[in-house]
Amino acid sequence: MLAAVLDSMLKNMVGGIVAGVPNLKAELAAKPRVNAAFERFIARQQSLSEADLEQALPDLVEAYARAYARAFTATELVDIKAFVATSSGAKFVQRGPALLADPDVAAWQRRLTAMGAARQAAELKIFAEALKVARKEPKP
């Protein structure tokens, strides 16, 4: 289930990056070698993310268990368990991650990623300038 969530998010982020980086879409379409390099990069990122997720999954399950214990009373957890046992509750839990691939949600995520990608170069320049200034300050 988490792999499906990760896959949907990655596809949406890639779409946003392509939309947010000037001329990238045209370059990928016009230059097969650039497109192949991009595809290899994306495949590597997905593979690395999946490996990270697999390694970190036990910690995530434990973190969620503690989070649910803090957020809900024992009675509420029993109620939630009863809801999940219904056909509607089971569908809610099973279909929830797939909503990331819903066209409206995916379009929103692509727009958000494109916004970040479009300003990334300028933001890195701002940070580099701030870092340059900070490095010149005398040590306390």
N, C-alpha and C positions, 0 to 999 in steps of 0.2 A: 504494500500500500504506500509506504513512504517512497519507494523507488518511483512509483507512478506520480506522486506529488513532485518529486525532484525533477522528473522528466518534463512534466508540464511547465514547471517554473523555468527550467533551463530553456525550453523552446520559446517561452514568452520573453525571457531576457535576451536571447539571441535576436529575436525579432525586433526588440527595442534597441539593441546595440546597432543592428544594421540600419534601422530607421534614424538613429541618433547620430551616427558618424557620417559626416558629409561625404557624399560620393561613394560610400562603401558598397551600397547595393549595386550600383552601375559597374563598379570595378569587379565585384564578384561575378557578375554576369558576363563581363567582357574578357576577363582574364582567368582562364581555367586553372592555371597554376596558383594564382592568388586564392581562388575559391577552394582548391584542394587543400592548401595550407590552412585556410580558415576552418574547413571541415575537420581536418586533423586536430586542430587546436580545440575545437568545440568537443569532439569525441574524447580527447584527453581530459578535458575539464569534467565531462560527464563521468568518465571512468573514475577519476580521482574523487569526485564528489560521492559517487556510489560507494567507493571503498571507505571513505571517511564515515559515511552514514552507517555502513555495516559495522565498522569498528566501534562507533559511538552509540549504536542502538541500545545496548544494555543500559548505558548511563541515561539515555533519553527516557527509557521506560521507568527507571528509578526516579528520575526527576519529575516525570508526570505523576507518578504515584504520590510523591511528596506534595506536589502542587495541588492535586485533587484533594488530598487529605487536609490541606490548609484552606482550600476554597469551599469545600462542601462538608456538611455534617455527615455523620454516619447514616442518619435517616435519609438525607438527600442522595447519598451514594446508593442506598438500597433502591430509592425511587428511580434513579438514573439507570441502574441495572435492570429494573423492571421494564422501563421504557425501551431500552436496547433489546430486550427479549421480545418485544412486539415486532410485527412485520414493519411498521412505520419506523420504529426506532432502529431496527437493523438496517433498513434502507438508508436512513439518515446517516448512520455511521459509515456504511459501505460507500455511499455515493458522495459524501462530503469531499474527499480528496479530489474526486473527478471534477468538481466544480472549478478547480483551477484551470482546467482545459476548456471550460465553457467559453464560447466566443466573446461574450461581454467581459468576463473576468480576464481572459487572455489579452483582449484589446487594451483594457485598463493597465495591465502589467506591462505590456509593450510600450504604451505611452509613458508610463513612469520611468521605465528603463531608458527610453530615448531621451527623456528630460535630463537624467543623470549623465548619460553618455555625451550629450551635447555640451554640457558645461564642465566636463571632467578636465579637459586640457587647461582651461582658464583657472579652475580651482587648484590644479597642481602648480600652476605658475604662482598663484597667491601664496600657497603653502611654501613653495621654494623661496620666495622673497621673505616671508616671515621667518623661515628657518635661517636664512642668511643673516638677517638682522639679529635674531636670537643668539646665534653663534658668536657674534661680535660683542655681545654684552659681557661686562666683567663678571667673573664668578663671585658669588657671595662669600 
